[in-house]
Structure formats: C-alpha cells, structure tokens
Amino acid sequence: MDGALALVAAALASGFAIDLWRSQARRSRFHALAWATAMSMYAIATWTLAWGLLRGWTDTSFRVFYYLGAVVNIPILALGSIALVRGERAGRRFVGFLIPFFALAAWSTMVAPAIGEIADVGVPEGSAVFQQGMIDDPAVPPIPSPRTFAAIAGGLGTIIVIGLAAVSAVRQRQDRNAVLGNVLIILGTLAPAFGGSLTALGEGGAFAISLLVGAALLWAGYRVARRATYRPNAAEAPT
C-alpha cells in the first residue's frame, strides 16, 4: 500500500514537472526554469521512494533519495521564488551560494559512513543512517554530515519559499487568485515536512501521502496563481 501511494505521488510530481517544462519551453524564464528543475528533483526522489518501498532499499538508492529530497529540492524551489519576487539578478546571486553548497553536500552524502543498517522496509530515517555534526571517520576529510546539509537546506529553503509567498500574497491581496495560489504553495511546501515527522513513528504511508499532498498543493497553487490578474509585483509561482 505504501509503495502504491508513493507511485501515485511520483506520477503526480512528474506531471507537474512536465507542465513546468512545457511552460518553460513556450517562454523561457529564470524562475520557471528553477521551479521546473526543483519539481524534477522532487519527482526523481519520489520515484526512488517508491522503488525503495516496493523493492527494498539499497545504500545507493537511499543516498540518492536523501540527497535529492532532503538537500536539493527545497533550495531550488527557493531559488525560483527569489528570482520571481526579487528579480533574476538576486536569483543568480543565490546560485553562487547553491553551487558550492550542493557540491559539498553531494560529496558528504556519497562518502559519509552509515552508522546503522538501512531498513529494508518503510522509509529509513536519516538519523538512523547518518550521524549529526561533522563526519567522524579518519578516512574522510573533515566535512559536515548529510544531516547537517539537510537541516540547513530544509530550514533556509522553507523560510525563503514561505516568506516570499507570504509577501506576494500580501502585495496582491486585491487578487483572490494570487492570494489563494500563494497560500496553496505555502501548504504544499509544509506538507512533506509534516510527513517526515511522521516517518520517525514508522509511518511510511504517511510520508508517501505527504509527498502526494505536497505535489498536489504546489501544482494547484501554480495553476491558480497563473490566473492572477493583479500583478504590480510578480506572484509567487512561475507563469
């Protein structure tokens, strides 16, 4: 059942990513490119989740899932929000931070030794696989653990996406579509985090549902915000 829910979530996320890439192909814009890339990462991570739930986890599949889902996805969504609300120049400056951050996080995720067995069923917890803080292994140069990168990426990225969505909603409060679209984006950003908290209780199905709900809310927010007509400032979604 958990695997089936993850497959539905992956298909929905893939549909949203395709929608974004089609929009980007019709009219190239920096913020839309960022959102399309982010949702592609979201979709790949969710397909990896489905594979792990249905076929069992391997060391490689879990690290791919963790890197794309816990480290990469939210900051790239934040990049799209920055470029849309603050302008492309601000977005490109943020890229200057993301490139070395993602490179170091990828290295950390690849070389960090597992401190415990990766569960064959359910969704493995990052805290059960990776240590917190710095990697404590003489064979690995000093570098923060994947959990540290995930905490920074998730915390900072979520604050940026939600904060800029709230700013856009307030600025465009005369337009119901703009307000509703931004509210849906906020809820869609928070949904996977809620599911992640349930994973600690062994709720693999709840985590899959949270990804499904997150993708659905983000897609709905994008579609609703596209109908906004009052635009003295850009709405918080690629259009």
RABEL-V967918 format. One record per residue. RES is the residue in one letter. PHI is phi as a letter, one per 30 degrees, with the letter a starting at -180 (999 if undefined). Layout:
{{RES	PHI} {RES	PHI}}
This chain:
{{M	999} {D	d} {G	d} {A	d} {L	d} {A	d} {L	d} {V	d} {A	d} {A	d} {A	d} {L	d} {A	d} {S	d} {G	d} {F	d} {A	d} {I	d} {D	e} {L	d} {W	d} {R	d} {S	d} {Q	d} {A	d} {R	d} {R	a} {S	d} {R	b} {F	d} {H	d} {A	d} {L	d} {A	d} {W	d} {A	d} {T	d} {A	d} {M	d} {S	d} {M	d} {Y	e} {A	d} {I	d} {A	d} {T	d} {W	d} {T	d} {L	d} {A	d} {W	d} {G	d} {L	d} {L	d} {R	c} {G	j} {W	d} {T	c} {D	e} {T	d} {S	d} {F	d} {R	d} {V	d} {F	e} {Y	d} {Y	d} {L	d} {G	d} {A	c} {V	c} {V	d} {N	e} {I	d} {P	d} {I	d} {L	e} {A	d} {L	e} {G	d} {S	d} {I	d} {A	d} {L	d} {V	d} {R	c} {G	j} {E	d} {R	d} {A	d} {G	d} {R	d} {R	d} {F	d} {V	e} {G	d} {F	d} {L	d} {I	e} {P	d} {F	d} {F	d} {A	d} {L	d} {A	d} {A	d} {W	d} {S	e} {T	d} {M	d} {V	c} {A	d} {P	d} {A	d} {I	c} {G	a} {E	d} {I	d} {A	d} {D	d} {V	b} {G	i} {V	c} {P	d} {E	d} {G	e} {S	d} {A	d} {V	c} {F	c} {Q	d} {Q	c} {G	i} {M	d} {I	d} {D	c} {D	a} {P	d} {A	d} {V	c} {P	e} {P	e} {I	a} {P	e} {S	d} {P	e} {R	d} {T	d} {F	d} {A	d} {A	d} {I	d} {A	d} {G	d} {G	d} {L	d} {G	d} {T	d} {I	d} {I	d} {V	d} {I	d} {G	d} {L	d} {A	d} {A	d} {V	d} {S	d} {A	d} {V	d} {R	d} {Q	c} {R	d} {Q	d} {D	c} {R	d} {N	d} {A	d} {V	d} {L	d} {G	e} {N	d} {V	d} {L	d} {I	d} {I	d} {L	d} {G	d} {T	d} {L	d} {A	e} {P	d} {A	d} {F	d} {G	d} {G	d} {S	d} {L	d} {T	d} {A	d} {L	c} {G	i} {E	c} {G	d} {G	d} {A	d} {F	d} {A	d} {I	d} {S	d} {L	d} {L	d} {V	d} {G	d} {A	d} {A	d} {L	d} {L	d} {W	d} {A	d} {G	d} {Y	d} {R	d} {V	d} {A	d} {R	d} {R	d} {A	d} {T	c} {Y	c} {R	b} {P	d} {N	b} {A	d} {A	d} {E	d} {A	a} {P	d} {T	b}}
